[in-house]
Amino acid sequence: MSVMFKFLQPTPWKVILTFVLFFTASLLWRLIVTARIMDASPFGFPFQFFVTWGPCPPGEDCSSFNGLFLLFDLLTWYVIGAWALNRFRKQ
């Protein structure tokens, strides 16, 4: 692996930080959106991988899920977390 991307090597701390950032950002984004738009509930930031809206009539599907956005979301937060850990451990 090149020296430039060595900080991306997985460690338990990077994985833990990834999920902490992922859930925190998703929760904050959900709170912001639901405070302004009452009938939408997104999950995921910066990519909304799961969205529900309503009120939903019986028998209709009022939600959508995108697995690719979930993967992009996790990768984004992994890179940010790995960079942050690498940055603050060297100082």
N, C-alpha and C positions, 0 to 999 in steps of 0.2 A: 504494500500500500504506500502511496506517495506520502511524503512528509506533510504536504499541505492538508491532506484529509485524514491524518492520523488521529485527530481529535474525535473522529466519528466512530472509533472502535467502541463497541458496546461494553458497558460496565453496569453493575447493578444500580449505582447511583444515577447514571444517565437514564436508565429505564424508569426508575422511580420518579425522577424529576420530569420526565416526559409525560407520565400519566398525571402527575400533579398539575403541570401546566395545562395539559389537555382538558382536564375536568374543570379547573378554575376558569380558564378562558371561556369554555363552553357555558358554564353556569353564569358567568358575568354577562356574556352576550345574550343568553336567554332572558335574564332579568331585564336588560336594557330593552330588548325587543318587546317583551310582554308588557312592559310599563307603557310603551307607546302604541303597540298594536295588540289589542286584547284577544283577538281570535287566532293568533299565530304563535306557535311554540317551536322554535328552531333548536337544534342541538348541534354543536360543532362550530368552531371558529378557528381559522378564517374561512373554512369551507363548511357550509351547512349540510351535513350528511344525512340528517333526519329532520323532517319538518312535518308538523301536524297543523291543521287549521280547522276551524269550526265556526259556527255550529254545524255539525255533520248530520245530514238526514240518515235515517236507518237504511242499511244496505249499501251505502256508498263508502268508498275508500277515501278518507280525508287525510292521508299522510303519504309521505314519499321518503324513500331511503336510497342512498347512493353509496355503494361500497367503495368506489374509487375515491370519492371525496373523503371517506373515513380514512383510507390509506394515506391520502395526501395530508390530511389533518395530522395524523400521527407522525408522519415523516417530518412535517414542518416543525412540530413541537420537539421532536427528537433532535433535529439539527440545532434549534435554538437552545435547548437544554444542554446539549453537548458543547456548544460554543461557550455558553455561560460558565459551565463548570471548568472548562479548559482555561478560560480567561481569568477566573477568580482564583484558581488553584496556583497559577504561576506567580501571582502577586503576593 
